[in-house]
Amino acid sequence: MYPPSNHRISTTLRYGLRVIADPEMRKRVSAPITDSGVGMVDAPATVEVPTATANSRAPSRATRERRRNGASGIPGLWLAGTWPTTACRPIAASVAPVADGERAALRLGIDIGGSGMKAAPVDLLRGTLTEDRLRIPTPQPATPNALAGVVGELVAHFDWRGPVGVAFPAVIHDGIARTAANVDATFVGCDVAGHFAAASGCPVTVVNDADAAGLAELEFGAARRHDGVVLLVTLGTGIGSALFVDRALVPNTELGHLEVRGKEAEERAADRIREEKGLSWHAWAERLTEVLRAYESLLWPDLFVIGGGVSKKADKYLHLLDVQTPVVAAELLNEAGIVGAALASGRADHVIPSH
């Protein structure tokens, strides 16, 4: 059932845009769409993540309502569910309460990729790293417990005791992974926020990795002066996307899986394809143009921001793109995921405003 048809994506996204852009429509939904892609476990004295059983199930409506106004204290932002799959076993640990002084504009950001996990403390007011980042290779296989162990190691390295933001390569809904890209398939259905909180002893917010990069570019990078419809497109092993409407995030768009002439967009124009096929910059730009035009026909954006590692070479291909929408290169480069993850944590705590 995945990827959905172009028509279904168009209908879903256009309705989402209308809800976000129209205050009256926003009142009709039970929780803000701008929060639905972020899952947070806040700072109770302990976090208990029960082991799944054959009878494990999603919480009841009453339980969901309690969580909706639970420890996070943020309407519409649930505490992450606590019914991980068997492969997502709990790691017993206490979560330290967050003191008032620790709610200053600093967060630890962690960016999880297929080959490496990077972390650094971030100044949320400036969008800068306050210490040198640490990179640890992503364990293989990248199972929930293996990654949780590295998250704990990263937190310990910085002697961190406050809130943590994590950029994760999957669709994230209320802290739970609904897909698994570049990580082990056992992450599907796993309470990532709760699992990492238990492993690190810190309150954790989890956000889709492309959405995290988009948050960083919107706040401190190439899109900081832009309203309207902004689409960040990250080009690497695949294609990631982050969509914003009047600076509000439409989470988990995953437009790299949109079908373009019978193939997923990322199978046509990811930077990996350029390298594997030995394409010239001109030939690759033609493929990327085709993908961006497909996005234009669905969303009519006001700005494209091109991110990912290849954004460092924007001078080689940006001028070759033939689309109606203005196109700019991302500015935060390899720090975007870390900064964006920290921003997601800060917005969840209302340390910085959520647009």
C-alpha positions as CSV (number, residue, x, y, z in Angstrom):
1,M,0.0,0.0,0.0
2,Y,3.1,2.2,-0.1
3,P,3.8,4.5,-1.8
4,P,0.3,6.0,-2.2
5,S,-0.8,7.2,-5.6
6,N,0.0,10.7,-6.7
7,H,-3.7,11.6,-6.5
8,R,-3.9,10.4,-2.8
9,I,-0.7,12.4,-1.9
10,S,-2.2,15.5,-3.7
11,T,-5.5,15.2,-1.8
12,T,-3.9,14.5,1.5
13,L,-1.3,17.3,1.3
14,R,-3.7,19.9,-0.1
15,Y,-6.2,19.2,2.7
16,G,-3.3,19.5,5.2
17,L,-2.3,22.8,3.7
18,R,-5.8,24.1,4.0
19,V,-6.1,23.1,7.6
20,I,-2.8,24.8,8.5
21,A,-3.4,27.9,6.5
22,D,-7.0,28.4,7.6
23,P,-7.5,29.1,11.3
24,E,-11.2,28.1,11.1
25,M,-10.3,24.6,9.7
26,R,-7.6,24.2,12.4
27,K,-10.3,24.4,15.0
28,R,-12.0,21.4,13.6
29,V,-9.1,19.0,14.2
30,S,-8.5,17.6,17.6
31,A,-4.7,18.1,17.6
32,P,-2.6,20.6,15.6
33,I,-1.2,19.0,12.4
34,T,2.0,20.9,13.1
35,D,2.6,18.7,16.2
36,S,1.5,15.4,14.8
37,G,4.9,14.5,13.4
38,V,6.8,15.1,16.7
39,G,6.8,12.6,19.6
40,M,8.0,13.7,23.0
41,V,8.6,11.9,26.3
42,D,8.8,14.6,28.9
43,A,10.5,14.5,32.3
44,P,8.7,12.4,34.9
45,A,10.8,10.9,37.6
46,T,11.0,7.6,35.8
47,V,10.0,6.3,32.4
48,E,8.7,2.8,32.3
49,V,8.6,1.1,29.0
50,P,6.8,-2.3,29.4
51,T,7.8,-5.3,27.5
52,A,5.4,-6.2,24.7
53,T,3.4,-9.4,24.9
54,A,1.3,-11.2,22.4
55,N,-1.6,-9.2,23.7
56,S,0.1,-5.8,23.5
57,R,-2.2,-3.2,21.9
58,A,-2.6,0.5,21.4
59,P,-3.9,2.5,24.3
60,S,-7.6,3.0,24.8
61,R,-9.3,6.3,23.9
62,A,-9.4,7.2,27.6
63,T,-5.7,6.5,27.9
64,R,-4.9,8.6,24.8
65,E,-7.0,11.5,26.3
66,R,-5.0,11.3,29.6
67,R,-1.7,11.4,27.6
68,R,-2.9,14.3,25.5
69,N,-2.8,16.5,28.6
70,G,-0.2,14.4,30.4
71,A,3.3,15.1,31.6
72,S,4.2,17.1,28.5
73,G,1.6,19.8,29.4
74,I,1.3,20.6,25.7
75,P,-2.2,20.3,24.2
76,G,-2.2,18.1,21.2
77,L,1.3,16.7,21.8
78,W,1.0,13.2,23.3
79,L,3.5,11.5,25.4
80,A,4.9,8.7,23.2
81,G,3.1,5.4,23.5
82,T,4.6,2.7,25.7
83,W,3.8,-0.5,23.8
84,P,7.0,-1.2,21.9
85,T,7.4,-4.3,19.7
86,T,9.2,-7.3,21.1
87,A,12.3,-6.2,19.2
88,C,12.1,-2.8,20.9
89,R,12.8,-4.1,24.5
90,P,12.9,-1.6,27.3
91,I,16.2,-0.5,28.9
92,A,15.5,0.1,32.6
93,A,16.7,3.6,33.6
94,S,15.5,6.6,35.5
95,V,14.9,9.9,33.7
96,A,16.2,12.8,35.5
97,P,13.7,15.6,36.2
98,V,14.5,18.8,34.3
99,A,15.3,21.7,36.5
100,D,14.2,25.2,35.6
101,G,17.8,26.2,34.9
102,E,18.1,23.4,32.4
103,R,15.2,24.7,30.4
104,A,17.4,27.5,29.1
105,A,17.9,27.8,25.3
106,L,20.2,24.8,25.1
107,R,19.4,21.4,23.8
108,L,21.4,18.3,22.8
109,G,20.7,17.5,19.2
110,I,21.3,14.0,17.8
111,D,21.1,13.2,14.1
112,I,20.8,9.5,13.2
113,G,21.8,8.4,9.8
114,G,22.4,5.1,8.0
115,S,26.2,5.3,8.5
116,G,26.7,7.6,11.4
117,M,25.1,9.1,14.6
118,K,26.1,12.7,15.3
119,A,25.5,14.9,18.3
120,A,26.3,18.2,19.9
121,P,24.7,20.8,22.2
122,V,22.9,23.5,20.3
123,D,22.2,27.2,21.2
124,L,18.6,27.5,20.2
125,L,18.7,31.3,19.9
126,R,21.6,31.3,17.4
127,G,21.4,27.9,15.8
128,T,25.0,27.1,16.6
129,L,26.8,24.2,18.1
130,T,28.3,25.1,21.5
131,E,30.8,22.2,21.4
132,D,32.5,20.1,18.8
133,R,30.1,17.5,17.5
134,L,30.8,13.8,18.2
135,R,30.2,11.2,15.5
136,I,29.8,7.4,16.2
137,P,29.3,4.9,13.4
138,T,25.7,3.6,13.2
139,P,25.7,0.0,14.5
140,Q,24.9,-2.7,12.0
141,P,22.3,-4.1,12.2
142,A,20.7,-0.8,13.4
143,T,18.3,-2.4,15.8
144,P,16.4,-0.4,18.5
145,N,18.6,-1.6,21.4
146,A,21.8,-1.1,19.4
147,L,20.9,2.5,18.6
148,A,19.7,3.2,22.1
149,G,23.1,2.2,23.4
150,V,24.8,4.7,21.1
151,V,22.3,7.4,22.1
152,G,23.2,6.7,25.7
153,E,26.9,7.0,24.8
154,L,26.4,10.3,23.1
155,V,24.5,11.7,26.0
156,A,27.1,10.5,28.4
157,H,30.0,12.0,26.3
158,F,28.5,15.5,26.8
159,D,27.6,14.8,30.4
160,W,24.1,15.9,29.4
161,R,21.1,15.9,31.8
162,G,18.6,18.0,30.0
163,P,16.1,17.5,27.1
164,V,17.3,15.8,23.9
165,G,16.1,16.1,20.3
166,V,16.6,13.2,17.9
167,A,16.4,13.4,14.1
168,F,15.4,9.9,12.9
169,P,15.2,8.4,9.4
170,A,11.5,7.3,9.5
171,V,8.0,8.5,9.5
172,I,7.5,9.5,13.2
173,H,4.0,9.8,14.7
174,D,3.7,10.6,18.4
175,G,7.2,9.3,19.0
176,I,6.6,6.0,17.2
177,A,8.3,4.9,14.0
178,R,5.9,3.9,11.3
179,T,8.6,3.2,8.6
180,A,12.2,2.2,8.7
181,A,14.7,3.7,6.2
182,N,18.4,3.0,6.7
183,V,17.7,1.3,10.1
184,D,16.5,-2.2,11.0
185,A,12.9,-3.1,10.1
186,T,12.3,-4.0,13.8
187,F,12.0,-0.2,14.4
188,V,8.5,-0.2,12.7
189,G,6.0,0.2,15.5
190,C,8.7,0.9,18.0
191,D,8.3,3.7,20.6
192,V,11.5,5.4,19.6
193,A,11.1,8.4,22.0
194,G,10.3,6.2,25.0
195,H,13.1,3.7,24.1
196,F,15.8,6.4,23.8
197,A,14.5,8.2,26.9
198,A,14.9,5.1,28.9
199,A,18.4,4.5,27.5
200,S,19.7,8.0,28.1
201,G,17.9,9.1,31.3
202,C,16.8,12.3,29.5
203,P,13.4,13.5,28.1
204,V,13.5,12.9,24.4
205,T,11.7,14.4,21.4
206,V,11.9,12.5,18.1
207,V,11.3,14.0,14.6
208,N,11.7,12.8,11.1
209,D,15.2,13.6,9.9
210,A,14.3,15.6,6.8
211,D,11.8,17.6,8.9
212,A,14.6,18.3,11.4
213,A,16.8,19.7,8.6
214,G,13.9,21.8,7.3
215,L,13.3,23.3,10.8
216,A,16.9,24.3,10.9
217,E,16.9,25.9,7.5
218,L,13.6,27.7,8.2
219,E,14.9,29.1,11.5
220,F,18.6,29.8,10.7
221,G,19.4,29.0,7.1
222,A,18.3,29.5,3.5
223,A,14.6,29.9,4.3
224,R,14.8,32.1,7.4
225,R,13.2,35.1,5.6
226,H,10.6,33.1,3.7
227,D,6.9,32.6,4.4
228,G,4.4,30.9,2.1
229,V,5.0,27.3,0.9
230,V,8.6,26.2,1.3
231,L,9.8,22.8,0.4
232,L,13.2,21.5,1.5
233,V,14.5,18.6,-0.7
234,T,17.4,16.6,0.7
235,L,19.5,14.7,-1.8
236,G,21.7,11.8,-0.7
237,T,21.2,8.1,-0.6
238,G,17.5,8.8,-1.1
239,I,15.4,12.0,-1.3
240,G,13.9,13.5,1.8
241,S,11.4,16.3,2.1
242,A,10.2,18.9,4.6
243,L,7.2,21.0,3.7
244,F,6.3,24.2,5.5
245,V,3.2,26.5,5.0
246,D,3.5,29.9,6.5
247,R,6.4,28.5,8.6
248,A,4.2,25.6,10.0
249,L,5.6,22.1,9.4
250,V,3.5,19.5,7.5
251,P,5.3,16.5,8.9
252,N,6.4,13.2,7.3
253,T,5.8,14.1,3.7
254,E,8.3,11.5,2.4
255,L,8.1,13.0,-1.2
256,G,11.1,11.0,-2.2
257,H,8.7,8.1,-2.7
258,L,6.4,10.0,-5.0
259,E,6.2,8.1,-8.3
260,V,7.6,10.0,-11.3
261,R,7.1,8.2,-14.7
262,G,6.9,4.8,-13.1
263,K,9.8,5.1,-10.6
264,E,10.1,6.6,-7.1
265,A,11.6,10.1,-7.3
266,E,14.6,9.0,-5.3
267,E,15.3,6.2,-7.8
268,R,15.5,8.9,-10.5
269,A,17.3,11.8,-8.9
270,A,18.9,11.0,-5.6
271,D,22.6,11.9,-5.4
272,R,23.3,8.2,-5.1
273,I,21.9,7.7,-8.6
274,R,24.2,10.4,-10.0
275,E,27.2,8.6,-8.5
276,E,26.1,5.0,-9.4
277,K,25.3,5.9,-13.0
278,G,28.2,8.2,-13.5
279,L,25.9,11.0,-14.6
280,S,27.2,14.4,-15.6
281,W,26.0,17.3,-13.7
282,H,23.9,18.4,-16.7
283,A,22.3,14.9,-17.1
284,W,21.6,14.7,-13.4
285,A,20.1,18.2,-13.3
286,E,17.6,17.1,-16.0
287,R,16.4,14.3,-13.8
288,L,16.2,16.5,-10.8
289,T,14.2,19.1,-12.8
290,E,11.7,16.4,-13.7
291,V,11.2,15.6,-10.0
292,L,11.0,19.2,-8.9
293,R,8.4,19.8,-11.6
294,A,6.3,16.9,-10.2
295,Y,6.5,18.6,-6.8
296,E,5.5,21.9,-8.3
297,S,2.4,20.4,-9.9
298,L,1.2,19.1,-6.5
299,L,2.2,21.9,-4.2
300,W,3.0,25.1,-6.1
301,P,5.7,26.1,-3.6
302,D,7.2,29.6,-3.2
303,L,10.7,28.3,-2.6
304,F,12.7,25.1,-3.0
305,V,15.7,24.6,-0.7
306,I,18.1,21.9,-1.9
307,G,19.9,20.1,1.0
308,G,21.9,17.0,1.7
309,G,25.6,16.6,1.1
310,V,25.4,17.6,-2.5
311,S,24.3,21.1,-1.5
312,K,28.0,21.8,-1.0
313,K,28.4,21.6,-4.8
314,A,25.3,23.7,-5.6
315,D,27.4,25.8,-8.0
316,K,27.7,22.8,-10.3
317,Y,24.0,22.2,-10.9
318,L,21.6,24.7,-9.4
319,H,21.8,27.0,-12.5
320,L,20.9,24.0,-14.7
321,L,17.5,23.4,-13.0
322,D,14.6,24.5,-15.2
323,V,11.6,25.1,-12.8
324,Q,9.3,28.0,-12.2
325,T,10.0,28.1,-8.4
326,P,13.1,29.9,-7.0
327,V,15.7,27.4,-5.9
328,V,18.4,28.0,-3.3
329,A,21.0,25.8,-1.6
330,A,20.7,24.9,2.0
331,E,23.2,26.7,4.3
332,L,23.6,24.5,7.4
333,L,25.0,21.5,5.6
334,N,26.0,18.7,8.0
335,E,24.8,20.5,11.0
336,A,21.2,20.8,9.9
337,G,20.0,17.6,11.4
338,I,21.5,18.3,14.8
339,V,20.3,21.8,14.9
340,G,16.8,20.8,13.7
341,A,16.5,18.0,16.3
342,A,17.4,20.4,19.0
343,L,14.8,22.9,17.7
344,A,12.1,20.3,17.8
345,S,12.9,19.6,21.4
346,G,12.9,23.4,22.2
347,R,9.5,23.9,20.5
348,A,8.0,20.9,22.3
349,D,9.0,22.6,25.6
350,H,7.9,26.1,24.4
351,V,11.5,27.3,25.0
352,I,11.3,28.8,21.5
353,P,8.0,29.7,19.7
354,S,6.4,27.2,17.3
355,H,5.3,29.1,14.2
